[in-house]
Each structure stands twice: as C-alpha cells, then as structure tokens.
Amino acid sequence: MRTKPAESRRTAGSSSPDSLGGDELGYDFRIGSSRQPLLFEVKASQGEVGQIELGESEVPTAQRHTGSDRWRILMVTSVPEPSRLRVAMLPNPFSPRGRDLYQEEGGALRLSYRL
C-alpha cells in the first residue's frame, strides 16, 4: 500500500506564514519559534502497514537534519476509517533512532513501517 502526502499543507500548522513548509523545502510545516524548530513531513495511508515515499526535496532535508532530530514524519493511518484513524510521530529515517525502524524498499527511497 503506498502512502500519499496529506491533501492540505496549510491545515496542520499555525496560520503564520513562517510555520508553513512546502515541497521545495522538504517539509510540510514547522513548530517552534526558536532558531531550531521541529520540521514535520505529513504522510497518510489507508492502513497501519505500508510504505512511505520521500520526495526529492524531502530526502536531502531529512539528511541535513540527521544529527539534530529536528526533521520528523507525522504518519496518519487508516484515513478511510475515522474511528481507526491514528497519528504517529516517526523519527527521521536517517537518524540513529530511525535507521532500525525502517526498511528500504527499492530504487526510490521507499520505507516500510509497522505501527
């Protein structure tokens, strides 16, 4: 099962233009007003097991933040079934915490997960 990015990038963050990310930035929104805010990429799936596909701007952004633990994935699962919907914060796949959580799945960067 493949995941798709969240439909709306503007609903997850605050209304401040500074909190919004974008495809070219490698994240969907950021939280925190400090010099090192948390950066979140939102992914969604139909179930609790599937694949996450990171885009061409997401990979280098995640790699740049490997040591800081600032870049994270918000995984929204079971989207078609609101009673089972779940949001989980997953670590950066390039970070020490994330390396053992994911399994690479092919030529593009596709990662398997199980919640």
Backbone hydrogen bonds, N-H to C=O, Kabsch-Sander energy under -0.5 kcal/mol:
donor,donor_aa,acceptor,acceptor_aa,energy
3,T,51,Q,-0.9
4,K,44,A,-1.6
6,A,42,V,-0.9
9,R,7,E,-0.5
19,S,16,S,-1.7
20,L,17,P,-0.9
21,G,28,D,-3.2
22,G,27,Y,-2.9
25,L,22,G,-1.1
26,G,22,G,-1.2
27,Y,22,G,-1.1
28,D,40,F,-2.6
29,F,40,F,-1.7
30,R,19,S,-2.7
31,I,38,L,-2.2
38,L,31,I,-2.5
39,L,70,R,-2.6
40,F,29,F,-3.2
41,E,72,R,-2.5
43,K,74,L,-2.6
44,A,4,K,-1.7
45,S,76,V,-2.2
50,G,113,Y,-1.1
51,Q,1,M,-1.9
52,I,111,L,-2.4
54,L,52,I,-0.6
54,L,109,L,-1.9
59,V,55,G,-2.0
61,T,57,S,-1.4
62,A,58,E,-2.8
63,Q,59,V,-2.6
64,R,60,P,-2.3
65,H,61,T,-1.1
66,T,63,Q,-1.3
69,D,65,H,-1.2
70,R,65,H,-0.5
72,R,39,L,-2.9
73,I,90,L,-2.3
74,L,41,E,-2.8
75,M,73,I,-0.7
75,M,88,A,-3.2
76,V,43,K,-2.8
76,V,74,L,-0.6
77,T,75,M,-0.6
77,T,86,R,-2.8
78,S,47,G,-0.6
79,V,45,S,-2.3
81,E,78,S,-1.5
84,R,81,E,-2.4
85,L,81,E,-0.9
86,R,77,T,-1.4
88,A,75,M,-2.6
90,L,73,I,-3.5
90,L,88,A,-0.6
95,S,92,N,-1.6
98,G,92,N,-0.5
99,R,95,S,-2.1
100,D,96,P,-0.5
101,L,98,G,-1.1
102,Y,98,G,-1.4
103,Q,112,S,-0.7
105,E,110,R,-2.9
110,R,108,A,-1.5
111,L,52,I,-2.4
112,S,103,Q,-2.0
113,Y,50,G,-1.5
115,L,48,E,-1.3
